[in-house]
Amino acid sequence: MNISLAAITWSVNLIELAKIIWLFICLSVGLWSAGDILHDKKIEKSFASRFFEALAMVLIWVFMGVATIVFSKYISIIIGVFILISLIKMI
């Protein structure tokens, strides 16, 4: 039985790991806000209304996480342009 060393090693792709962590953070914030919506007794709404509002909040946060991952290149370019403009104005 001949096992190659490449099959045993596990390479960590840091970019993919960062994407997974960012999606987990966005999901966690969405679930946290959903919990606040569901457990708030001051809201004079039915449980079904609060449930769909909480579900929408989770979906919004997950969508924001996916959107920032997809458009991260453009977001970083825009931030770089703003930093460059502010540095040029300082001169």
N, C-alpha and C positions, 0 to 999 in steps of 0.2 A: 504494500500500500504506500504509494508515493504522494505525499501532500506537499504542494508548493507553499513557499513562505508567503506569497502574495494572497493566498486564500485565507491565511490566518490573520494577517495584519488588518487593522481597521483604520482607515484614514478619516479624519474629521474635516469636513468642509465647513469652515467657520462662517462663511456667508450664509449657507443653508441653515446652520445652527442659529445664527442671529435672526433669520426670518422666522424660524419656529418659535424662538423666545419672544419676538415682537408680537406674533399672533397670539401667543399665550398671554402676554400682558394685556393686549386689547380685549381678549375674551374675558380675562379676569376682571377688568374694569367694567365691562358690560354686564357681567354676572353680579358684580357688587352693586351696581346701580339698579339692576333688576331686583335684587334682594331688598334694596331700600324702597323701591316702588311697591313691591308686594307686601312688605311688612308695615307700611305707613297706614295707620288707622285713621289719620286725620282726613285723608282723601275720601270724599263722599261719593265713591264710585263702586260699582259692583266688582267682585273678584275677577270676573271675566274681562272687564274693561281694563283693570289693572294688569292682568296677565298679558293681554295683547300689547299694552303699552310697554311692559317689561320685555316682552319678546322683541318688540321693535327696537328697544334700546340695545339689546344684545346684538341684533343684526346690524344696527348702525355702527357699533364699535368694531365688529368684525369686518364690516365693509371698509371702515376707515383704515384698519390695519392692512387689509389686502391692497387698498388703493395706495397707501404710502409705500408698500413694498413694490408695487408695479411701477409707480411713478417716482421712485426714489432717485433715479438718475437725474430727472428733470428738476426735482426739488433741490437736490444738492447743487445743480448748476445755477439755479435762481439764487440760492443762498450765497454761493461763491460770487455771483455778479454783484449782489448787494454789498458784500464785504469789500470787493474790489472798488466799487464806486465810493464807498465811505472812506476807504484808504486814500483814494485819489483826491477826494475833497479835503482831506486833512493836510495835504501837501501844499 
